């Protein structure tokens, strides 16, 4: 009897030790020495995911991990994607990571005023995206930062950018102020793209929008320099001064050579420029010129404007720019 009692004691201690080892192996710190990214393929089972983790050195044994997961883990499904796995992560947390779908997030940024040719370049250069795509329609993308996952289609990311623009423009149009100079959302988008290219100062966007709105109402030519450049570069920087022959060029965009709006946007305007066009400042200004600080001076009459232009030219001469 004494021997049986000792055997039972040893067996109990062995069982406790085994349970302690299992729980420590499952919930304790792992042996991964550095952060790694591991891809769980689309449609992968728990076994396949465990095998990928074993290959990357995250867990010591895929078969043991699968067994532990079924006994100690939840029944939530794992999700495909690229996972950032930190050094020392426990096997328990590896399972939670894959079930939570906390995958690596990459971003592609579209600054306000970018033309679509640059949006296209950014998407084509973005790492870990798949597929090709054409240059999107000008003005169809809402500037912002967009997240994407490894292996996602470029067309899918572009689609999100374009849906964001459609949704924002529709919502902004629904809240437009009465009496504005544009009559459709597309006209608002076109004018917003001009405002976006003319000023980077938030505090004067509504005034710039008002100047162009005032000109549209009276049939005065907009005379916006960026509309001269767009047909030549598709929105890229010109890199030099505009030539007199280019000012006089007749096309569907040059607002020096025609009255009204160009036939389409000349960039992808941001939210602030769209809002400015749909709620312009209350002013009778018809002119503006650079003030040397990145902003502009506004004027109601041509006489006032000419005086402001003379000051701008004098400043440029003093800087050695003319």
Buried (B, 14 or more C-beta within 10 A) or exposed (E): EEEEEEEEEEEEEEEEEEEEEBEEBBEEEBEBEEEBEBBBEEEBEBEBBBBBBBEBBBBBEBEBBBBBBEEBBEEEEBBBBBBEBEEBBBBBBBBBBBBEBEBBEBEBEBEBBBBBBBBBBBBEEBEEBEEEBEBBEBBBBBBBEBEBBBBBBBBBBBEBBBEBBEEBBEEBBEEBEEEBBBEEBBBBBBBBBBBBBBBEEEEBBBBBBBBBBBBBEEEEBBBBBBBBBBBBEBBEEBEEEBEEEBEEBEBEBBBBBBEEBBEBBBBBBBBBBBBBBBBBBEBEBBBBBBBBEEBBBBBBEEEBBEBBBEBBEEBEEEEEEE
